[in-house]
Amino acid sequence: MDGKEEFLKEFGDFYGYRNAPKSIDEIRSTEFKRLEDTVYLDHAGATLYSELQMEAIFKDLTTTVYGNPHSQSDSSSATSDIVREARRQVLDYCNASQKDYKCIFTSGATAALKLIGENFPWSCKSTFMYTMENHNSVLGLREYALNQGAAAFAVDINEAVDQDGASRSSLTSFKVLQHPVQIRNEAKILEGELTGDAYNLFAFPSECNFSGMRFSLDLVNNVKQNAEKILEGSPYSKGHWMVLIDAAKGFATQPPDLSLYPADFVVISFYKLFGYPTGLGALIIRNGK
Ligand SMILES: *Cc1c(COP(=O)(O)O)cnc(C)c1O
């Protein structure tokens, strides 16, 4: 067995190659001809676009008239239709019903996170909790939270591994890492007791782009339903928990199934999936509370 076969045997399923309709060699010789004998390393953020994809885009843009979607004409409808269809495909890809979720296009995952930071109903009773392994752009949410007097802290999640090798995060595996908890505007917090009407946010990556570690999506339901238990009655556990999955990396190998793991926010980065166009991402957001 050569090295490539060995690699695919061990990691093929994990990275979604085993059941791909075409073999890697076939994909490479039909869609990435320009690579020739090049060894292209780094698949964390500089995905190559495929040649078939570029041909299809070129054909579409040179044969269809796309007008301003804000007016009424065939060319406007063409634009509205294709945008609506793109939104539907993004939601379908993570099994999110159009009734429960909306897809908002952004300039990337970072811009989607910024939208959350700016609009989340932070208060001095809120908590922002995040896993140690997180992209810098997620850590940036801390400032929005702290500026409104909210508390922010990192947690470590020890993953229990099942016999079949699948990792699962159990309820008992949360460890609050950052002491003391960061809180700004402490004066504000003394004014009111920490009661149950605050909105809290928990953020984790479905796959870490640095270590490659994948977190169990069970975290979504665990935190939404059992935060008080997980945080062992800490005053910061009270209130309504919302969960954010940073899927900028994980979307490429395993999109989260939102019908099973109903996260409130998912951020995505499309250049990591398609290579082209760059500067495009999305915020998937759950309707209602
Ligand atoms: C790349 C990446 C981001 C940032 O995505 P942009 O679209 O470049 O803003 C955030 N989180 C993770 C896990 C990433 O891999």
The ligand as an SDF file (V2000), in Angstrom:
LIG
                    3D

 15 15  0  0  0  0  0  0  0  0999 V2000
  -10.6170   31.0760    8.8320 C   0  0  0  0  0  0  0  0  0  0  0  0
  -11.3270   30.9870   10.0970 C   0  0  0  0  0  0  0  0  0  0  0  0
  -11.9880   32.0990   10.6340 C   0  0  0  0  0  0  0  0  0  0  0  0
  -11.9930   33.4610    9.9250 C   0  0  0  0  0  0  0  0  0  0  0  0
  -12.6690   33.3740    8.7070 O   0  0  0  0  0  0  0  0  0  0  0  0
  -12.7050   34.6040    7.6680 P   0  0  0  0  0  0  0  0  0  0  0  0
  -13.7660   34.2510    6.6880 O   0  0  0  0  0  0  0  0  0  0  0  0
  -11.3410   34.6730    7.0570 O   0  0  0  0  0  0  0  0  0  0  0  0
  -13.0390   35.8290    8.4220 O   0  0  0  0  0  0  0  0  0  0  0  0
  -12.6350   31.9510   11.8350 C   0  0  0  0  0  0  0  0  0  0  0  0
  -12.6430   30.7700   12.4780 N   0  0  0  0  0  0  0  0  0  0  0  0
  -12.0400   29.6580   11.9910 C   0  0  0  0  0  0  0  0  0  0  0  0
  -12.1250   28.3720   12.7450 C   0  0  0  0  0  0  0  0  0  0  0  0
  -11.3640   29.7220   10.7880 C   0  0  0  0  0  0  0  0  0  0  0  0
  -10.7630   28.6350   10.2940 O   0  0  0  0  0  0  0  0  0  0  0  0
  1  2  1  0
  2  3  1  0
  2 14  2  0
  3  4  1  0
  3 10  2  0
  4  5  1  0
  5  6  1  0
  6  7  2  0
  6  8  1  0
  6  9  1  0
 10 11  1  0
 11 12  2  0
 12 13  1  0
 12 14  1  0
 14 15  1  0
M  END
$$$$
